[in-house]
Amino acid sequence: MSIPADTGAIDLPVSSKGAFRALRHLNFRLLFLANAISNVGSWAQRIAQDWLVLELTHQSAQDLGIVTALQFLPTLFLSTYAGLLADRFSKRILVIYTNLGAGLTSGLLGWLIITGQVQLWHVYVLAFVLGIFTAIDAPIRQAFNSEVVGAADLGSAISLNSANFNMGRLIGPAVSGFLIQAFGTGPSFMINAVSYLGLIFALMGMRKSQLFVTPPVAKGSQIREAFWYIMGRPNLLWLMAAVFVTATFGLNFQIFTALMATKEFHKQAGDFGILGTALAIGTLSGALISARLERYRQPRNIMFTMAVFGAALSFLSFAPSYLAFALLLPLCGVLALLALISANSYVQTHTDASLRGRVMGIYLLIFMGGTPVGSTLLGIYAQHAGIRPTMLLCGLVTVVAPLIFVVLLNRHRNRA
């Protein structure tokens, strides 16, 4: 659709019209600010949940892996269906409901902790419930990006949203770590619950006339159309396969940092939170750098970056001290975000608008769907073999698999 006369767009400095051009849109600025608050709350809760599990189970790697798995398990069953919902109904309204549900879930667990009633099974159940809302929300929110800024500014919006997410990752873990030391884990959950309200109000306050709304698809449209669409495009197929391996084996930093902090370096909650912040310095830097590298977003470049990330993760497993581990974490964060933001942006910008919701549902199934199995197996392996061998194994898998997919993609291109 064409932009109405009163668009709410602003003139940015010339230097900002590339990487930061999505900020010209009023609705995006509104959503960006609300997300900044919500992301801090979300990361504060992630740290608190990991620490709560370790407290309740006397530092059990296996239980930490199970809780992580339960939180991501709904993705296996719901993300593709959520993508279909995104193509059929108002994405803005759907995201309001998913955030309302997630906020109530966080608030309930926070209340159980503060009142001294929390048990491990509460964490299991509520992590699973939160996972349901997250699984529905993620593909809808991804597809909603294009309605907020339009196709022309979509790449900028994806990079800026990722930078926003990782700014929360920079602040949230450190805040949560010190809150845990002072007051326990409960306040982190309550802060996250309240943070959802700002996001809901921002979504409700958007100017509908300035949204680039995609017409809903016909009622008979099916998820399998998106599967066949991906299967017919090797550039998407092999890139998404590389994303699956990288996310399943390489992006287990919740487990890696928690167990390295407690079992290897014998640190407390504040030190654990600092590791989250150290990682966030890298991921935020990666997101900001990625915003300026849109022209390099091609499958082969992206998969090579994934392989380099795997090598960095392998090297990280040999860190001799807490300080060395903390100093090396940002490098892993930079490489992971450079690869994954580029992959996300490439998939969205190379997919037909009528299929974008369903394709992103499949993408997020691939991105997060391996986590329930992967985190459980890694938790069990770490319990018996130790966290360092586990990290090394994950890093080596993340090196080899993307390089194999590059070869397969090149062979297809040579035959074409």
N, C-alpha and C positions, 0 to 999 in steps of 0.2 A: 504494500500500500504506500501511497505517497504521504509525506510528512505534512500534517496540518500547518496552517500559518503560524499558530501559536504553539510552537513545539517545545518550549522550555529548554531548548538547546542554548548553549552559551559559546561565545568565541574564546577558544583557548589560545595561549601563546603558540607561536609557530612551532616551537620545539615540542609541544605537547600533542600536536595533531596526529602523530603517529601512534605511539604506544598507548597514549592516554586518551585517545579520541572518544572512547565510549562515555567518558565523563561529561561530554557535551549534552547528554540526555538527562533531563530532570528526573525521570523515573529511575534511571540507573543510579544517579547520585543519591536519591532517597534510599534505594535498596542497598547501596554500597555502605552507607553509614549504619543502617540497621544490622547488616551482616557483620560489620566490624565488631559490634557489641556482642552479637550472638556467637560469633566465632571464639571470642575470648571465653565465654561461658562454656561452650562445647569442649574446648581444650582443657579448661579447668576440671570439668567433670571426667574427662578421659583419664587424666592423671589420678584423680581421686578414686575412680573406680578400680584402676589397677592396684593402687595402694590398699584400698579396702579389701580386695580379694587376698592380697598377700598377708594382710593383718588377720583375716578370718581363717586362713588356711596355714598359717605359719610358713609363709613363703613357698607355696606349692606352685611350681612351674606348670604342672598338669592342669590344675584348676584355673590358673590364669589363662591358659590356652583354651579351656572349655568355655569360659565366659566370653572371650573374644570370638570364639566360634559361634556361640549362641547369638551374639549381637549381629553377626553377618549372615547367619543362616537364612533369614527371610529373603535375602537377596536372591537366593537360588530359585525361589518360588514366585516372587512378586515383582522383580524389576522389569521383566518383559511385559507383564500385564500392566504395570504402571506406565510403561512406554505407550501402550495402546490407549490407556486413559488420557495420556497427554495429547495424543492425536485426535481424540474424540471430544474432550470437554475443556472447559476453561482452566488453563494451567494456573492462573493466579488464584482462583478459588481453591483448587486442589492443594496448592502449597500452603494456603492459610490453614486448612484442616490438618495437614500432616504436622505442621509446626505446633498447632494447638495440642495435638495428641502427644508429641514428643515432650513439650513443656510440662504437661500433667504427669507424665511418667517420671521425669527427672525430679519434680517436686515431691512425688510420693516416696521415692527412694531416699531423698534428702530428709524427709520427715521421719522415716523409719530409723535412720541413723541418729538423728538428733534426739529422738525419744528413747534411744537405746534398745530398740526392738529388732534391729536388722539381723538377719541370718543369711548364710550363704545362698540358700534357695531363693531368698528374695532377690538377691543380685542376679542369679540365673534367670529368673522369670522376667524381671524388669529390663534386663539387658536384651532379652529376646523381644519383648514388647517394643522397646525403643528401636530395635532392629527392624521391626515391621514398618514403623513410621518412616524410618530412614530409607528402607528399600523402596517404598512408594514415592517418597519425596525426591530422591536423587535424580532419576531420569526425567521427571517432570520439571524439576528446577533447571536441569541442563538444557532441555528443550525451550524453557521459558526465556533463556538468555536472548535468543533471536527475536522474541517478541518485545523485549525491553529496549533493544538498541538497533534492531534491524540487521540484515545479513551483512551489510557493508562494514559494520563495526563489531561483528561477532568475535573476531579473533582478539581484538583489544579487550572486549568484555571478559572473555575466558581468562586471559592472562591477569587482568586486574582482580577478578574474583579470586583467582588462585593466590595472588599476592595478599589479598584481604584475609583469606583463610589462613595463610601462613603467618600473617601479622598476629592473628589470634593465637597461633601456635607459639609465637615468640613470647607473648605476654601471659597467656593462660596457664601454662605449666608452672612458671615461676611463681605466679600468684597462688596457684593451688598448692604448690609445695610448701610455701610458708604458712598458708591457712591451715594445712593439715598439721603442721608442727604446733601451731598455736591453739587450734580449736577442733582438730579432727577432720574427718572427710565430709561431714554433713554440709557445712556452708558452701562448699564448691558445687554440690548438686543444687542447692537452693538458688545460688547465683545463676546457674545455667537455666533453671526453670524460669526465672524472672526475665532473663535475656531474650527468651522467645517472644515475649510480649511486644518488644520494640519491632521485631521483624513482622509480626502479624499486623501491627498498626501501620507499618510502612506499606505493606501489600494492600491493605484496605484503603490507604490514602493515595494510591497511584492515580495519575490522570489516564483514564481509559482511552481518551481520544488520541493519546500519544503512543499507545501500544501498537506494535506491528503484528497484529493478531493474524495467525494462520487459520484459514477456514478449516473447520473440523472435517475429518475424513468421513466417508460413507460408513454406515453402520455395519455393513458386511465386511469391512476391512479386517484383515487377520494379521497376527504376529508373524506367521510363516512368510508373508510377503517380504518382511524385513530380512529374515534369514536367507531367502533366495537372493535378495538384493546384495547382501554381503558376500555370499558364496560366488556370485558372478563377478566380483571385483577383487582380484588378488591383492591389490594395494591395501584395501580395508581388511581382508581376511588375514593376511600374514602379520599385519601390524597389530591387529587385535589379539592374535595368538601370542605375539611377543609381550603385549600388555598383560595377558593372563599370567604368564610365567613370572614376569617382573613383579607384579602385584602379589602373587601368591607366595613367592619365596623371598623377594627382596624387601618388601614393604612391611615387615613385621617388627617395626621399631618399638611398638608397645611392649612386645615380649623381650626384644633384644636389650633395650635400655633398662627395663625393670629388673631383669635378672643380672645384667652386668653390674648395675648399681648395688644390688643387695647381696648377691652370691659371690661375685668376683671381687668387688671393691668394698663391701660391707659398709655402705653409706646409708644415710637417713633420708627422710622424705624431702627435705629441702634440697639435698644434693641430687636426688632423683628428678625433681622439678627443673633443676638447672640443666640437666641433660636434655630435657625436652626443649628448653629454650635454646640450647646450643644447636640442636638439630634444626630448630625453626629459623635460626639465623641463616643456615644454608638453604632451606626450602624457600624462605622469603626472597633471598638473593636470586635463587633459580627462577622464581616466578617473575621478578622484575627484569632479569636478563632475557627471559623468554619473550617478554612483551616486545622486545626490540629485534627478535630474530624470526619474524613470521615468514620471511621469504626462504628460510632454510628448513621449513617444516615439510620435509619429504620422508616417506617411510624408511628409506635406507639410512638417512642421517639419524632419524629418531632411534632406530634399532641399534645402531652403533653406539649411541649415547647410553642406551640401556646396558649394553655389554660393559662399557667403561664403569658405569655405576656398580655393576656386579663385582668388578675387579676391586673397586674402592671398598665395598662391603667386606670382601675377603680379607683385604689388608687390615680393616678395622678390627677384625676378630683377634688380631695379634697385639692389640694395644696393650702396653705393659702396665699402664697406670690409669687411674681415674682421670687425671689431667690430660694425658695423651688421648684417651678415648673421647673426652669432651672436645678437644681441639680438632680431632679428625671427623667428628660427626657432621659439621657444616659442609664438608666436601661431599659426603654422601647425599646430604640434602639438596645441594645445588644440582648434582647430576640427576638425581631422581626426578626433581621437578622439571628440569629442562626437557627430559624425555617424556614425562607423562602429560605435561601441559601441551606439548607439541602434538602428542598422539590424540588427546582429546579434541584439540582445535582442528586437527586434520580431519578427523572422522566427522565432526559437525559440519565443517565447511565443504566437505566432499560428499554430502548426503542430500538427496532431494528433500525439500521442506515438508512434503506430504508424508514422508517416512521418518523424519528426524526423531520424533518421540520414540517410535518403536526401535529404531537403530540404536539410540542412546540407551534404551532399556536393555538391549542385548550387550552393548558396550559395558554398562555398569554391572551386568550379570558376570561378564568376563573379568572386569576389573576387581570386583569384590566377591564374586561367587566362589573362588577358590579358597578364600580366607577361612570359612568354617572347617574344611578338611585340613588345609595347610596349617592353621594355627594350632589345631588339636594335635596333629602329628608332630609338629615342631615342639610343642609344649612337652609331649611325652618323650621325644628324643632328647630334649634339653634336660629333662629330669634325670635321664639315665646316662647320657653321654657328656653333659655339660653344655653351657651356653656357647663357649668358644667354638667347639666343633660344629655346633648347629649353625652359627653364623657363617662359618667358612663354607659349609656345604651349600647354604642358601646363596652365598655370593658366587660360587663356582657354577651353579645351575643358571644363575642370572647372566653370567658371562656367555655360556655356551649356547643356550637356546636362541636368543635374538640373532646370533651370528648364523645359526642354521636357517632361520627364517629369512634372513637377507639372501642367502644362497638360493633358497626356494623361489623367492620373488624374482631374482635375477634370471633364473632358469625359465620362468614363465615369460618374462619379457623377451628373452632371447628367442623363444619359440613363436612369439606373437608376430 
